Amino acid sequence: MPPGSLHCELGLTDQEYERICTTLGREPTPTELAMFSVEWSEHCGYPRSRSYLRRLPRTGKYAATVEGDAGGIEIEPGLLVLFKVESHNHPSQVEPKEGAATGVGGIIRDIFTMGARPIACLNSLRFGDLDEPLARHLLNGVVDGIQHYGNCVGVPTVAGEVYFHPCYRGNCLVNVMCVGTVKRERMVRAVAAGVGNAVMLVGSATGRDGIGGCSVLASHEFGENDEKRPTVQIGDPFTEKCLIEATLEALRTGAVVGLKDMGAAGITCTTAEMSAAGEVGMDLDLLLVPRREEGMASWEVVMSESQERMLACVEAGREEEVAAIFHKWGLHAVVIGRVTADGVLRMREGERTVAACPAQELASPPLYELPTQEPAYLKEAWDFDPATLAEPGDYGHVLLELLGSPNIASKEWVYQQYDHMVQVNTVVPPGLGCTVLRIKGTQKGIAVTTDCNSRYCYLDPYQGARLAVAEAARNVACAGAEPAAITDGLNFGNPDKPDRFWQFARTVEGLVDACTALRLPVVSGNVSFYNETPTGAIYPTPVVGMVGVLPDVDRHASAAFGQAGDRLVLLGTNTDELGGSEYLAVIHGLEKGRPPALDLEAEGRLHALLVAAIGQGLVSSAQDCAEGGLAVAIAECAVLGGIGAQAELPRAGGPAATLFGEGQGRVVLSLPEAAVASLLRLAGEQGVPAAVIGQVGGDHLRLQAGPARVDVPLPQLVAAYRGAIPCRMQ
Amino acid sequence: MPNFGVVVFPGSNCDHDCYHVAKHVVGEPTRFVWHEETDLAGLDCIVLPGGFTYGDYLRTGALARFSPVMGGGGGCGGAGGLVIGICNGFQILLEAGLLPGAMLRNVGQRFVCRYVHLRTEQPDTPFTRTLARGQVVRIPVAHGEGNYYADADTLAELEREGQVVFRYCEPDGRITPRANPNGSLGNIAGICNRERNVLGMMPHPERCSEPLLGSGDGRLVFDSIVGALRQ
């Protein structure tokens, strides 16, 4: 392979190739070139997005830790909750089961590599129209992969979201998030230090799987007739489970100086980044790497993305002690080299040097400022007046159609395949509103969610990003949790196209504004570009993974109505906003208008009110208004609680807007009549509009919106809501 | 003070949960038992927890049965102490021959994690003595292979000897196909051996032993064990 053409095949530009030659003072070896190509790829080094990501806020109400493979917040003195979201989009499109499974494995490793025990996984999934066989095949495979890996590894999959839209037809999104807990003194960093200390490879043997996964698969668009299957890795959750236990046990010895999980770019990435972080070098003999295949070339060994491997820097003299723990769990643990002082990452095969490059240089990819341009479609999409649409004839029928829209319908078919209870922390399970977990050994709990309405983001990426943050925060607040921090999974098209990059830039601005206003640090995240096919890019999809903190986990709320006779209270104000709504898309086939307005200051007051009211035990249920608006929100509470309700909705525009508009900052509470006065007083103090609009009871849902009336028997609502996905998947 | 021992096989993942409940909820002395241990002296109740021992490779429980702690297939429950196998632990007991029958894949071919209702068929075991005959409890399942199968003779013997301890049922106690989450013959959710000191059950009592988690019904199984051992 002549180096001159190899760099293009590996995804490096001519300029990047020249910089490598200048740095090394010679032409790179094929192994070195492979290493630079992965380290400088967008997937690993973020050369295109880094300058934007630096603007995201890193501080908030809770002390935040932002470093290494994941970040987190301190929820009690000395106790941290770490979390991160990551994408595995392209592998899942190519090979849905293995792609999703290895995504789960990778994000779990990101958490325990920092010394934390993984306590929960979430996932945010997007596919094409569920009425198409391809989407069903992908949903089936991805869910199978997540359940196969997550269930076996013993980390509950507790929350997430699933959306369907034609823009994801050829490029599904599989974003997975993991949450873990760790005592501060047990945290370990991804750093190599101490000249002479051992560099150990632990976990599985190394094979040819996943070579170039990050530079080839994740950093390019899907073309026509691509054959990319060999670049998808294969996961083994049993090995990962043993690796979790062995790693946490090994860390308790105190002999492990630093640790990093092998994800994208395997040995290259871990050795380069740990060396760079510690301002040291490493001298490694690749022949010592345990292999599962014969005849692997050195560049294959350093590029391999074989799963369930970690790189550990271990105190000299204590290698055997650490190795014994991994051996007990049936895992490899081999010293492959030593830490050196010269800052050079030197890879040998026995005596023959195959690569020798400055670690800092590998870990310092170029930084690009890409051009942006407002997309042409926006003006036309915004030029729209919902008032020109005819009101529907039967509002009850519309409600049933919306409840049966796969985007709104129950995801029970999905989450019942996930073990969402293992580790015995699940207080509010998936499907009942926002998931709540207790934190053992404390009185605290956390609420976790992922949220993004990518239709809003398509219509206005800046506003869509703000709305995603606000919705996630509102969701955890509805459980009684104080919104505390986020991780962001930023999924976009090809950044080299200025209209795509404009979407990315505006999204980051929106995240910065919303997180600053709500005092939410962005503790970790992931960027996935090149999510497009010859027919176009996906909608901009910034997935917001949120963690909220419940001061007292005994005081929490779900979305299910409780008792007959409970009063319904609407917090917030009904508005006449149908732009970008599920109603427009499902009933009128339109994706137009401006997404709803957002008052972040009012939003913050709403969250504070919810935390206070639920903390005081006033509330039976809380549900925010999202897709489908107020009518769908109330219907969901009724279905989940198995009891009807009747309400008169405050008018805002026409009946359709009143029932199905997606104005922000609204929450439906149910609460005992005796608690209503206290709640209204609390709302008054916080400056949150609150009005009693009806009550829980009966076996019908009866809503009045001006002249329009909805009256649907509960079993019909249940059938529409719970039947939509199973009946398509049969 | 009854002593609990929770066995840790490679791939067990409900070991910490069973430990948590026995130790911190029920409040009895509890320790982990590595699967290579053979000296179980001092332990009054051995818990084989749920999980995916050896990744469920080959068959569920098929490899774990060879672990030294299983005492060559009989030692674990041979001394007359109590043994409870939950989910994968039940599958291991079947593979080890400590309980009769076998597990097939769920009829729906999918993993299922949700609450189910169980009817107590046998209150006269050390595991169910705080329950009444016919009492319905709410306990979650989480498995892909919980479809209990045995040949007709074995099944008849289980029924005759009163070894069927729990059956999947409707909330009102009726035994119906709809209430069966996995296709088990006779809606069987849990069985014991003839000596009644070994219980296997697919549902997870440790997941519902604290009201905060949605049901306290699982606690009844642990309380039964403690009560039996204190006698």
Interface residues (C-beta under 8 A of the other chain):
Chain A: Q147 N151 C152 V153 G154 D236 P237 F238 T239 K241 C242 W329 G330 Y415 Q416 Q417 Y418 D419 H420 M421 V422 Q423 V424 T426 V427 P429 R438 K440 V553 D554
Chain B: P10 G11 N13 C14 H16 D17 H20 V21 G50 G51 F52 Y54 G55 D56 Y57 R110 F111 V112 C113 R114 P140 A142 G144 H204 E206 R207 E210 L212 L213 G214
